[in-house]
Amino acid sequence: MEAYAVIQTGGKQYLVRHNELVSVEKLNAEVGSTVIFDQVLAFSDGSNLNVGTPVLDGTTVTAIVMEHYRGPKVVSYKYKKRKGYERKQGHRQEQTRLKIQNVGSATQPEPERKAEEPAEAVATEA
């Protein structure tokens, strides 16, 4: 079985696999740039399933932004019979199409940086 992960973005959850195209709520990222999702709720390598509480620490999913587009039109229509009341409103949600590059890569924690020690005064002999 192929590796997959469940990520959360835009208040929604998505099941993603390697090289899969996924449409999500619009992200503030340039087309062609790489996006890293660290809100991984579950990850399976094909044999073992790891479920976070609520997220898995150190597990990320990387994706490339393919395009920004507008979704299909959703029409909201209100009507009250015999009252002459009608309201029609349309809406198109802006979305981003992603291509999943890497599923479940463990991130390396950055090494702790020590505070810079003051430079010792070097005495020069005259």
Secondary structure, 3 states (H helix, E strand, C coil): CCCEEEEEECCEEEEEECCCEEEEECCCCCCCCEEEECCEEEEECCCCEEECCCCCCCEEEEEEEEEEEEEEEEEEEEEECCCCEEEEEEEEEEEEEEEEEEEEEECCCCCCCCCCCCCCCCCCCC
